[in-house]
Structure formats: structure tokens, C-alpha cells
Amino acid sequence: MKASAFVYPWDVNGDPEAPARIAALGVRQVTLAAAYHSTRALTPRHPRHRIVTAEHAAVLYPTDARWEGRELRPYPAGDWAPADAFGEAAAALTDAGLEVHTWVVLAHNSRMGADHPDTSVVNAYGDRYPWAPCIAQPATRAYLVDLAAEAAVRPGARGTELESLGWYGLQHLHAHDKTAGVALGDAGHYLMALCFCPTCKEGYGDQGLDADELAAAVRDALQPLWQGTQEDEGWAGVEKLLGSRTAAATRAWRDETARTLQEAAVRAVREAAPDGFQVLLHADPVTYHVGANAGVDPAHILSVADGVVVPCAGGPGLLTPFAEQGREGAVIAANLGVVSGMGGSPGTLASDAARARELGATQIRLYHAGLASDGDLVAVRDGLAAL
């Protein structure tokens, strides 16, 4: 069962022992960040530092001429990933015998939201989400498609994993986050993710909805959740709060917007890539879900991409809808946490991977080789050896 470990360039660059240490885990592949959001990351074994602060979303390589004269363009990294940080790390990992795939974060960019506020999702109350570009806006879609192609197809890469290729909503750790005081559940998070920028208002109109009336209805629907008097019922809860016809119309607009963006981005990557280049999406099998793992229709996305990377932090159940499609050759990778301090369970890796395989996983992903302690890495090595 093929395993790949997530890695940042700063885990490798400046640490000559890192590539061999990662290879010794028993993985055949690394998924190496090429475009990434802001973060503060631990580097527990690096000889020169222990903390890396990536101040904003950035590409970790030099961009090309496609961005000249464009208002929306990728931001270069600062001193946390200078020059061609991705290329330097990729070369070292390849020399250690590892297959390198790019890790590309797309519709998640707080710096863009700060510099270009009109690109952000706007909720029914008029609040902007600067971390969440609205994927319906034409300029944003063009930016995301070109970023996907450029960041995915880096020299030496054999494939890519595209993260955040869909809608983003409220669920996002942002600065010192203080948003968990009310349990919104699936229904509340969907309603808080509905965008009311001019493009989305027009889109709702195409679905037969008046955007201003819809925003008022969303605010009314959310009131029981703010009061703590509404239990989470998933999509049934959205229909109950908003009305089934209105709920279906909002979902039709959002599903089509995400689906066509995913098709365009994958197509652009394939056009830029050599033959045999693998394209995977970080995905959730429920189309109305938002976040890093884009909500998708399993049958559709497996007809577009080569496969999916599926979050398994809450258990492996999300694998089943993808496995049930039975598409021969599709990659269904179970994303397993192996950092104990972040809720992962490296000690149960072998059994977790075996269970994931029973539910249809063909590969596993390990989050995250650079962030894990030495003890976690020992457990990972033992777990992979037992598979």
C-alpha cells in the first residue's frame, strides 16, 4: 500500500539529514508544499531553527511571466522559503530515492483578502472572510486555474495534490480564533458559508432567488442556532431552516460553481504536465461541505481527476462513497494524522491503514513528517513496516 508523507520545503532545506530520515520511514513518496497558506510550524529536528513563521499565503518557487500585469497574482514567500525553496527540497528528496508530488493550496489566502477585499466571500450579515476567495468571481477563478497549473507542475514532480479547490466558509483557524462559542453544526456552517458578493447574488438570481430576500431568510434561519435551540441535522437541517426549494437552489449554484472550477483547474494542470502526471484532489464526499477538503460529487470528481485524498481524522467512513464508484485505477488515499500532539495516532497506524484499505483506500497519506516528534516517527516507521 503506497504511502506518502506531507513535507514543507523548510523541513528539508538546510537539514542534510532530512531526506534520508524521511525515506527511512518506509514511504515511497513525499507530498511537498509548492503553494501554501500562512502558518506557524514546528521544525523539531532542524539544525538551524525550531519555528518557521510563514506570514502569508505564498508560492514557494519563482513564478513565471503569466502573471505580468495581472492584479491577482501569487505572493512570493519571505525568508521562510526564499528563492526556489520547493525546487531545492524536491531535488534533495529525489536524490534520496523519493517520488515528489506537489502540494498546492488554492482558494485559501488571507493576504489576497486583505489586499483585495472584494475577492472575499461575504456572508448574509455582510461580514467578509478574508481567508476565503469567492470561487464564483471570474478573475478569482482565472487566478486559481493558472495557479493550479503553475504550482502543480514543478520540475521533477510526478504528480500533484490540489487542496482547497472549492468553497471555503467560516470553519477556519484564523489568528487567535474565537469562533467556537456556538455549535453551528453542518447546517449552520453551510448557511454561514453562503456568499453574497455581487457575482453570487447574480448566480442566485439565475436560480430563481432574490438575493436580498435570501440573505434575510438566512439570517432568520440562523437565529435558532445563535440561541442554541436548534440541533444539527445536516442537510435536512438546512432544508428545515431555509425551506427545501430555497436550499436546493443555493446548493445548485454552489455545486455548479465548484464543479466547473475543479474541471477547469484539473484540465489546466493536465495541459501543462507531462504524460503520466497524477492529479489528485483533497476532497469530502458531501458537495455542500466547505474547507480544505472540497465538497465534491464522488462519481463526478473521479471522472475528472485521477483520484482523491480523503480526511480520516474522524474515522475512515468518508472513504466509502468514493470506493463505491468502483472506478478502476482511481487513487483513494486515506489521510491519516501521525502527529500525536495534533490529535494523530501514529501508534495505531498499521491498524488504521488496514481498516482504511478494507473500506476502499488504495494508498495512505501521513500528516505530517516535518511536524512529528522523533517518537512519532519511530511509530510511523514501525507501522509502515507492519503493513
VOPAGU-2260 file (C-alpha; in pm, 1 decimal, decimal comma):
REM VOPAGU-2260
SITE   aa  ch    i         X         Y         Z
SITE  MET   A    0       0,0       0,0       0,0
SITE  LYS   A    1     174,7     313,5    -121,0
SITE  ALA   A    2     234,4     577,2     145,7
SITE  SER   A    3     327,1     942,3     105,9
SITE  ALA   A    4     430,0    1186,9     378,2
SITE  PHE   A    5     343,2    1556,0     374,3
SITE  VAL   A    6     650,1    1779,2     398,9
SITE  TYR   A    7     731,7    2151,7     382,1
SITE  PRO   A    8    1041,8    2275,4     199,0
SITE  TRP   A    9    1171,7    2429,7     522,7
SITE  ASP   A   10    1171,5    2083,2     681,6
SITE  VAL   A   11    1434,4    1980,1     427,5
SITE  ASN   A   12    1635,7    2283,6     317,1
SITE  GLY   A   13    1929,4    2340,4     548,8
SITE  ASP   A   14    1896,9    1995,5     706,9
SITE  PRO   A   15    2113,4    1749,1     511,1
SITE  GLU   A   16    1980,4    1456,1     716,3
SITE  ALA   A   17    1612,8    1520,4     643,1
SITE  PRO   A   18    1574,6    1339,1     307,0
SITE  ALA   A   19    1728,9    1014,0     431,5
SITE  ARG   A   20    1530,8    1035,2     754,6
SITE  ILE   A   21    1204,4    1068,3     563,1
SITE  ALA   A   22    1295,4     785,6     324,2
SITE  ALA   A   23    1379,7     564,3     622,7
SITE  LEU   A   24    1017,7     586,6     739,1
SITE  GLY   A   25     927,7     345,5     460,0
SITE  VAL   A   26     737,1     589,4     240,3
SITE  ARG   A   27     788,5     589,9    -136,6
SITE  GLN   A   28     656,8     939,4    -195,0
SITE  VAL   A   29     653,8    1286,1     -41,1
SITE  THR   A   30     381,6    1544,3     -96,4
SITE  LEU   A   31     584,2    1864,6     -86,7
SITE  ALA   A   32     424,0    2208,9     -45,5
SITE  ALA   A   33     461,4    2430,3    -353,3
SITE  ALA   A   34     190,7    2686,5    -271,1
SITE  TYR   A   35      79,1    2718,1      88,3
SITE  HIS   A   36    -123,6    2934,9     324,4
SITE  SER   A   37      11,4    3125,9     623,7
SITE  THR   A   38     122,0    2907,6     912,0
SITE  ARG   A   39     342,6    2879,6    1217,4
SITE  ALA   A   40     519,1    2544,8    1205,2
SITE  LEU   A   41     743,3    2348,8    1438,1
SITE  THR   A   42    1067,0    2204,4    1297,5
SITE  PRO   A   43    1178,7    1977,8    1584,7
SITE  ARG   A   44    1495,0    1839,0    1421,0
SITE  HIS   A   45    1624,2    2123,2    1206,1
SITE  PRO   A   46    1984,3    2224,8    1285,8
SITE  ARG   A   47    1916,9    2598,3    1238,4
SITE  HIS   A   48    1565,2    2669,6    1370,3
SITE  ARG   A   49    1272,6    2528,8    1565,8
SITE  ILE   A   50     989,1    2753,3    1446,0
SITE  VAL   A   51     906,5    2873,9    1095,8
SITE  THR   A   52     653,2    3154,8    1059,5
SITE  ALA   A   53     506,4    3182,3     711,7
SITE  GLU   A   54     345,5    3523,8     735,2
SITE  HIS   A   55     109,6    3494,0     440,8
SITE  ALA   A   56      -8,1    3261,2     167,2
SITE  ALA   A   57     271,4    3228,4     -86,6
SITE  VAL   A   58     422,1    3025,6    -365,7
SITE  LEU   A   59     746,0    2854,7    -270,0
SITE  TYR   A   60     913,9    2883,9    -611,7
SITE  PRO   A   61     981,1    3166,3    -863,5
SITE  THR   A   62     673,8    3248,1   -1072,0
SITE  ASP   A   63     680,3    3287,3   -1449,7
SITE  ALA   A   64     567,2    3552,2   -1697,4
SITE  ARG   A   65     199,6    3450,6   -1696,5
SITE  TRP   A   66     136,9    3687,4   -1405,5
SITE  GLU   A   67     278,6    4004,3   -1557,3
SITE  GLY   A   68      32,1    4292,9   -1546,3
SITE  ARG   A   69    -232,9    4099,4   -1353,5
SITE  GLU   A   70    -395,8    4240,0   -1040,5
SITE  LEU   A   71    -446,1    3898,1    -881,9
SITE  ARG   A   72    -117,0    3713,3    -871,3
SITE  PRO   A   73      66,0    3483,6    -627,7
SITE  TYR   A   74     266,5    3634,5    -346,2
SITE  PRO   A   75     632,4    3535,5    -315,8
SITE  ALA   A   76     741,9    3383,1      12,0
SITE  GLY   A   77     963,2    3573,9     251,5
SITE  ASP   A   78    1269,3    3443,9     429,5
SITE  TRP   A   79    1082,0    3131,3     539,6
SITE  ALA   A   80    1108,7    2993,1     183,6
SITE  PRO   A   81    1346,1    3206,5     -25,1
SITE  ALA   A   82    1427,1    3167,2    -395,1
SITE  ASP   A   83    1321,4    2824,4    -528,6
SITE  ALA   A   84    1266,5    2661,6    -191,4
SITE  PHE   A   85    1043,0    2396,3    -344,4
SITE  GLY   A   86    1296,4    2307,8    -614,7
SITE  GLU   A   87    1583,0    2280,3    -367,8
SITE  ALA   A   88    1388,1    2049,4    -138,7
SITE  ALA   A   89    1249,0    1845,2    -427,7
SITE  ALA   A   90    1596,5    1778,5    -564,2
SITE  ALA   A   91    1724,1    1661,5    -224,8
SITE  LEU   A   92    1425,1    1433,0    -171,1
SITE  THR   A   93    1453,7    1288,5    -521,5
SITE  ASP   A   94    1821,4    1214,0    -460,7
SITE  ALA   A   95    1711,7    1016,2    -153,5
SITE  GLY   A   96    1500,7     792,9    -378,8
SITE  LEU   A   97    1164,3     952,6    -305,8
SITE  GLU   A   98     897,2    1035,3    -562,6
SITE  VAL   A   99     796,4    1401,4    -526,5
SITE  HIS   A  100     441,6    1527,0    -576,4
SITE  THR   A  101     338,1    1888,8    -530,7
SITE  TRP   A  102     101,5    2005,1    -257,5
SITE  VAL   A  103     -93,6    2307,9    -378,8
SITE  VAL   A  104    -328,2    2513,7    -159,5
SITE  LEU   A  105    -563,2    2720,0    -376,3
SITE  ALA   A  106    -878,3    2900,5    -254,2
SITE  HIS   A  107    -742,0    2989,8      87,9
SITE  ASN   A  108    -548,2    3314,9     101,6
SITE  SER   A  109    -582,8    3576,5     375,8
SITE  ARG   A  110    -327,6    3808,0     213,2
SITE  MET   A  111    -538,0    3825,8    -102,3
SITE  GLY   A  112    -843,8    3902,0     108,0
SITE  ALA   A  113    -659,9    4183,0     284,5
SITE  ASP   A  114    -518,6    4337,4     -32,2
SITE  HIS   A  115    -826,7    4276,7    -249,0
SITE  PRO   A  116   -1129,4    4271,5     -14,4
SITE  ASP   A  117   -1377,9    4245,9    -299,7
SITE  THR   A  118   -1249,4    3896,4    -380,4
SITE  SER   A  119   -1364,2    3753,5     -46,1
SITE  VAL   A  120   -1673,7    3554,6      44,6
SITE  VAL   A  121   -1935,7    3782,8     205,3
SITE  ASN   A  122   -2186,7    3620,1     440,5
SITE  ALA   A  123   -2552,8    3708,1     486,6
SITE  TYR   A  124   -2464,3    3965,0     752,6
SITE  GLY   A  125   -2219,6    4146,8     525,5
SITE  ASP   A  126   -1908,1    4010,1     701,1
SITE  ARG   A  127   -1613,3    3932,4     473,6
SITE  TYR   A  128   -1400,0    3620,1     510,9
SITE  PRO   A  129   -1054,4    3738,6     401,3
SITE  TRP   A  130    -917,8    3382,8     409,2
SITE  ALA   A  131   -1184,2    3266,5     160,4
SITE  PRO   A  132   -1170,8    3391,3    -200,3
SITE  CYS   A  133   -1510,9    3364,8    -365,5
SITE  ILE   A  134   -1463,7    3098,6    -630,6
SITE  ALA   A  135   -1755,1    3229,9    -838,7
SITE  GLN   A  136   -1581,2    3553,9    -937,3
SITE  PRO   A  137   -1430,2    3534,1   -1287,8
SITE  ALA   A  138   -1096,1    3699,2   -1200,6
SITE  THR   A  139   -1053,8    3475,9    -897,6
SITE  ARG   A  140   -1134,8    3164,8   -1099,1
SITE  ALA   A  141    -877,5    3261,9   -1364,0
SITE  TYR   A  142    -619,6    3318,3   -1090,7
SITE  LEU   A  143    -689,6    2981,5    -927,0
SITE  VAL   A  144    -675,8    2787,4   -1253,5
SITE  ASP   A  145    -341,9    2941,9   -1352,3
SITE  LEU   A  146    -201,9    2896,8   -1002,1
SITE  ALA   A  147    -304,0    2530,7   -1006,7
SITE  ALA   A  148    -121,1    2471,7   -1333,3
SITE  GLU   A  149     194,0    2660,2   -1239,2
SITE  ALA   A  150     231,5    2537,8    -880,5
SITE  ALA   A  151     137,6    2177,3    -959,9
SITE  VAL   A  152     373,9    2118,4   -1248,3
SITE  ARG   A  153     711,5    2193,7   -1096,2
SITE  PRO   A  154    1033,2    2044,8   -1239,0
SITE  GLY   A  155    1082,2    1689,8   -1117,5
SITE  ALA   A  156     731,0    1647,2    -978,4
SITE  ARG   A  157     546,6    1328,0   -1073,6
SITE  GLY   A  158     202,2    1442,5    -966,2
SITE  THR   A  159       7,2    1690,3    -758,2
SITE  GLU   A  160    -245,6    1711,8    -477,2
SITE  LEU   A  161    -478,0    2012,4    -501,5
SITE  GLU   A  162    -615,3    2135,5    -169,5
SITE  SER   A  163    -891,3    2393,5    -114,2
SITE  LEU   A  164   -1021,4    2365,0    -470,7
SITE  GLY   A  165   -1373,3    2464,7    -378,9
SITE  TRP   A  166   -1569,1    2684,0    -139,8
SITE  TYR   A  167   -1432,2    2799,2     194,5
SITE  GLY   A  168   -1653,2    2911,2     482,4
SITE  LEU   A  169   -1642,8    3008,1     847,2
SITE  GLN   A  170   -1458,2    2695,1     965,3
SITE  HIS   A  171   -1101,6    2815,6     959,3
SITE  LEU   A  172    -847,6    2871,7    1234,8
SITE  HIS   A  173    -772,0    3239,1    1179,8
SITE  ALA   A  174    -527,8    3430,2    1402,5
SITE  HIS   A  175    -630,1    3369,8    1767,4
SITE  ASP   A  176    -957,6    3204,4    1677,8
SITE  LYS   A  177   -1261,5    3271,0    1898,3
SITE  THR   A  178   -1546,3    3130,8    1690,6
SITE  ALA   A  179   -1632,0    2806,2    1868,9
SITE  GLY   A  180   -1864,5    2956,2    2128,1
SITE  VAL   A  181   -2176,5    2847,7    1938,5
SITE  ALA   A  182   -2203,5    2496,4    1795,4
SITE  LEU   A  183   -2332,3    2568,1    1445,2
SITE  GLY   A  184   -2308,9    2213,8    1308,1
SITE  ASP   A  185   -2329,2    2127,2     939,8
SITE  ALA   A  186   -2643,1    2330,6     877,1
SITE  GLY   A  187   -2516,7    2646,7    1043,3
SITE  HIS   A  188   -2179,1    2628,9     876,3
SITE  TYR   A  189   -2346,2    2590,1     538,1
SITE  LEU   A  190   -2562,6    2895,5     595,8
SITE  MET   A  191   -2263,9    3096,4     720,2
SITE  ALA   A  192   -2070,3    2993,4     408,3
SITE  LEU   A  193   -2327,5    3124,4     160,4
SITE  CYS   A  194   -2167,4    3412,6     -28,3
SITE  PHE   A  195   -2344,6    3736,7    -114,4
SITE  CYS   A  196   -2085,3    3911,9    -326,5
SITE  PRO   A  197   -2224,2    4064,1    -649,5
SITE  THR   A  198   -2132,2    3756,5    -855,3
SITE  CYS   A  199   -2306,4    3517,8    -617,5
SITE  LYS   A  200   -2612,6    3743,4    -593,1
SITE  GLU   A  201   -2641,2    3719,8    -970,0
SITE  GLY   A  202   -2593,9    3343,9    -950,1
SITE  TYR   A  203   -2879,2    3308,5    -701,6
SITE  GLY   A  204   -3091,9    3514,7    -938,7
SITE  ASP   A  205   -3022,4    3263,7   -1213,9
SITE  GLN   A  206   -3164,8    3000,8    -978,9
SITE  GLY   A  207   -3484,9    3198,2    -933,2
SITE  LEU   A  208   -3395,5    3352,9    -597,8
SITE  ASP   A  209   -3396,5    3716,4    -493,2
SITE  ALA   A  210   -3055,3    3763,1    -329,0
SITE  ASP   A  211   -3169,3    4022,9     -73,5
SITE  GLU   A  212   -3465,5    3809,4      29,3
SITE  LEU   A  213   -3234,6    3508,7      51,9
SITE  ALA   A  214   -2990,3    3694,2     279,7
SITE  ALA   A  215   -3277,3    3791,6     509,9
SITE  ALA   A  216   -3401,0    3432,6     511,2
SITE  VAL   A  217   -3052,6    3306,8     600,2
SITE  ARG   A  218   -3030,3    3549,8     891,1
SITE  ASP   A  219   -3371,7    3436,9    1015,7
SITE  ALA   A  220   -3273,9    3071,5     972,8
SITE  LEU   A  221   -2958,5    3119,9    1176,9
SITE  GLN   A  222   -3136,1    3278,8    1472,0
SITE  PRO   A  223   -3225,3    2948,1    1644,9
SITE  LEU   A  224   -2862,1    2840,4    1614,9
SITE  TRP   A  225   -2733,6    3155,5    1783,6
SITE  GLN   A  226   -2984,7    3086,7    2060,5
SITE  GLY   A  227   -2868,4    2726,0    2093,5
SITE  THR   A  228   -3217,6    2589,8    2034,4
SITE  GLN   A  229   -3162,7    2401,5    1708,5
SITE  GLU   A  230   -2999,5    2057,7    1687,0
SITE  ASP   A  231   -2772,3    1979,3    1393,7
SITE  GLU   A  232   -2948,2    1767,9    1131,7
SITE  GLY   A  233   -2705,0    1804,7     842,7
SITE  TRP   A  234   -2862,5    1886,5     508,0
SITE  ALA   A  235   -3207,3    1809,0     646,1
SITE  GLY   A  236   -3142,7    2087,1     894,7
SITE  VAL   A  237   -3062,1    2331,5     613,3
SITE  GLU   A  238   -3388,0    2240,1     440,4
SITE  LYS   A  239   -3578,7    2276,0     765,4
SITE  LEU   A  240   -3429,0    2618,2     838,5
SITE  LEU   A  241   -3432,4    2762,5     486,8
SITE  GLY   A  242   -3702,2    2566,0     307,3
SITE  SER   A  243   -3627,2    2277,4      73,0
SITE  ARG   A  244   -3672,7    2467,6    -255,2
SITE  THR   A  245   -3456,4    2760,3    -148,2
SITE  ALA   A  246   -3193,4    2531,9      -1,5
SITE  ALA   A  247   -3179,2    2328,6    -323,5
SITE  ALA   A  248   -3141,6    2644,2    -534,4
SITE  THR   A  249   -2847,1    2770,7    -327,8
SITE  ARG   A  250   -2681,4    2432,2    -348,6
SITE  ALA   A  251   -2734,4    2411,6    -724,4
SITE  TRP   A  252   -2549,8    2741,4    -771,4
SITE  ARG   A  253   -2265,0    2648,4    -540,9
SITE  ASP   A  254   -2224,7    2290,0    -664,8
SITE  GLU   A  255   -2206,6    2400,4   -1028,2
SITE  THR   A  256   -1958,9    2676,9    -942,4
SITE  ALA   A  257   -1725,3    2440,4    -760,6
SITE  ARG   A  258   -1760,9    2159,5   -1013,5
SITE  THR   A  259   -1672,5    2375,0   -1313,2
SITE  LEU   A  260   -1375,7    2528,3   -1131,7
SITE  GLN   A  261   -1244,5    2182,9   -1044,6
SITE  GLU   A  262   -1282,2    2071,9   -1406,1
SITE  ALA   A  263   -1100,5    2380,3   -1534,7
SITE  ALA   A  264    -815,3    2351,7   -1284,4
SITE  VAL   A  265    -755,1    1982,1   -1349,6
SITE  ARG   A  266    -767,9    2042,0   -1723,8
SITE  ALA   A  267    -511,2    2323,4   -1694,0
SITE  VAL   A  268    -278,5    2103,5   -1490,9
SITE  ARG   A  269    -302,8    1822,0   -1743,1
SITE  GLU   A  270    -229,0    2058,5   -2031,8
SITE  ALA   A  271      85,3    2182,1   -1854,9
SITE  ALA   A  272     203,5    1843,0   -1729,3
SITE  PRO   A  273     399,7    1560,5   -1891,0
SITE  ASP   A  274     233,0    1229,8   -1971,2
SITE  GLY   A  275     163,9    1016,7   -1667,8
SITE  PHE   A  276     137,1    1311,4   -1428,2
SITE  GLN   A  277    -105,2    1224,0   -1147,9
SITE  VAL   A  278    -371,3    1474,5   -1036,8
SITE  LEU   A  279    -549,0    1424,8    -704,1
SITE  LEU   A  280    -789,9    1646,6    -509,1
SITE  HIS   A  281    -824,8    1677,7    -133,5
SITE  ALA   A  282   -1194,3    1600,3    -115,0
SITE  ASP   A  283   -1500,5    1541,4     100,7
SITE  PRO   A  284   -1783,6    1329,2     -49,5
SITE  VAL   A  285   -2057,0    1576,3      55,4
SITE  THR   A  286   -2088,4    1855,7    -200,6
SITE  TYR   A  287   -2213,2    2121,5      41,8
SITE  HIS   A  288   -1916,4    2080,7     277,5
SITE  VAL   A  289   -1653,7    2354,4     259,2
SITE  GLY   A  290   -1289,1    2393,7     352,2
SITE  ALA   A  291    -951,3    2245,9     270,7
SITE  ASN   A  292   -1116,8    1921,4     160,0
SITE  ALA   A  293   -1352,6    2049,0    -106,6
SITE  GLY   A  294   -1703,8    1907,8    -114,1
SITE  VAL   A  295   -1740,6    1701,7    -432,6
SITE  ASP   A  296   -1968,1    1453,6    -601,0
SITE  PRO   A  297   -1761,4    1130,3    -585,9
SITE  ALA   A  298   -1870,4     998,3    -925,4
SITE  HIS   A  299   -1800,6    1326,8   -1095,8
SITE  ILE   A  300   -1463,1    1400,9    -941,8
SITE  LEU   A  301   -1334,2    1050,6   -1015,9
SITE  SER   A  302   -1426,5    1109,4   -1379,7
SITE  VAL   A  303   -1219,7    1429,6   -1380,1
SITE  ALA   A  304    -915,4    1363,7   -1160,6
SITE  ASP   A  305    -701,4    1054,6   -1104,6
SITE  GLY   A  306    -825,0    1025,4    -750,3
SITE  VAL   A  307    -877,5    1187,6    -414,1
SITE  VAL   A  308    -711,7    1239,2     -77,3
SITE  VAL   A  309    -975,7    1186,9     190,9
SITE  PRO   A  310    -961,0    1318,9     550,4
SITE  CYS   A  311    -978,8    1039,1     806,4
SITE  ALA   A  312    -922,4    1229,7    1130,9
SITE  GLY   A  313   -1278,2    1144,1    1235,6
SITE  GLY   A  314   -1250,4     785,6    1113,0
SITE  PRO   A  315   -1232,6     628,2     767,7
SITE  GLY   A  316   -1603,1     647,2     684,8
SITE  LEU   A  317   -1563,3     920,5     421,6
SITE  LEU   A  318   -1369,6     674,4     203,0
SITE  THR   A  319   -1675,2     460,4     127,0
SITE  PRO   A  320   -1861,7     694,0    -112,9
SITE  PHE   A  321   -1550,3     716,8    -330,5
SITE  ALA   A  322   -1476,1     345,2    -315,5
SITE  GLU   A  323   -1835,2     263,6    -410,7
SITE  GLN   A  324   -1780,4     423,5    -751,2
SITE  GLY   A  325   -1558,6     128,5    -841,1
SITE  ARG   A  326   -1351,7     327,5   -1088,7
SITE  GLU   A  327   -1061,8     105,2   -1190,2
SITE  GLY   A  328    -723,0     261,7   -1124,6
SITE  ALA   A  329    -857,6     550,3    -917,5
SITE  VAL   A  330    -640,5     657,6    -625,7
SITE  ILE   A  331    -831,6     676,6    -299,9
SITE  ALA   A  332    -579,4     794,0     -42,2
SITE  ALA   A  333    -668,8     790,5     327,1
SITE  ASN   A  334    -518,4    1092,6     502,9
SITE  LEU   A  335    -407,3     976,3     847,3
SITE  GLY   A  336    -272,0    1200,3    1121,9
SITE  VAL   A  337      59,5    1084,5    1269,8
SITE  VAL   A  338     142,3    1383,2    1492,3
SITE  SER   A  339      37,8    1291,4    1846,2
SITE  GLY   A  340      33,2    1649,7    1966,8
SITE  MET   A  341    -212,6    1743,0    1692,3
SITE  GLY   A  342    -454,6    1458,4    1756,3
SITE  GLY   A  343    -286,8    1199,9    1534,0
SITE  SER   A  344    -230,9     837,8    1629,9
SITE  PRO   A  345      99,6     708,6    1492,6
SITE  GLY   A  346      89,7     411,2    1727,6
SITE  THR   A  347    -220,2     271,5    1554,7
SITE  LEU   A  348    -102,9     346,3    1200,8
SITE  ALA   A  349     -90,8     -16,8    1090,1
SITE  SER   A  350    -442,4     -96,2    1209,7
SITE  ASP   A  351    -580,9     235,5    1087,2
SITE  ALA   A  352    -431,6     179,8     742,7
SITE  ALA   A  353    -563,0    -175,8     733,4
SITE  ARG   A  354    -912,3     -55,6     819,7
SITE  ALA   A  355    -888,5     215,9     554,3
SITE  ARG   A  356    -789,6     -47,4     299,4
SITE  GLU   A  357   -1094,1    -256,5     393,8
SITE  LEU   A  358   -1310,8      47,4     317,6
SITE  GLY   A  359   -1154,6     101,5     -23,0
SITE  ALA   A  360    -837,6     303,9      29,5
SITE  THR   A  361    -565,8     225,1    -222,0
SITE  GLN   A  362    -298,7     449,3     -67,7
SITE  ILE   A  363    -233,1     639,9     254,3
SITE  ARG   A  364    -108,9     989,7     331,9
SITE  LEU   A  365      73,8    1073,4     651,2
SITE  TYR   A  366      23,8    1414,5     804,2
SITE  HIS   A  367     298,5    1530,2     866,9
SITE  ALA   A  368     663,1    1410,2     858,2
SITE  GLY   A  369     810,6    1751,4     940,1
SITE  LEU   A  370     584,5    1830,2    1236,4
SITE  ALA   A  371     608,3    1493,0    1411,7
SITE  SER   A  372     827,6    1419,4    1712,5
SITE  ASP   A  373    1105,9    1163,6    1699,2
SITE  GLY   A  374     885,4     921,2    1889,2
SITE  ASP   A  375     602,4     969,1    1641,2
SITE  LEU   A  376     840,1     898,0    1352,2
SITE  VAL   A  377     957,2     576,1    1516,9
SITE  ALA   A  378     594,4     468,3    1546,0
SITE  VAL   A  379     533,8     557,6    1182,4
SITE  ARG   A  380     832,3     352,5    1070,4
SITE  ASP   A  381     714,2      55,6    1275,3
SITE  GLY   A  382     357,9      93,5    1149,7
SITE  LEU   A  383     458,8     104,0     784,2
SITE  ALA   A  384     686,1    -194,4     830,6
SITE  ALA   A  385     390,8    -390,6     967,7
SITE  LEU   A  386     168,2    -322,0     667,1
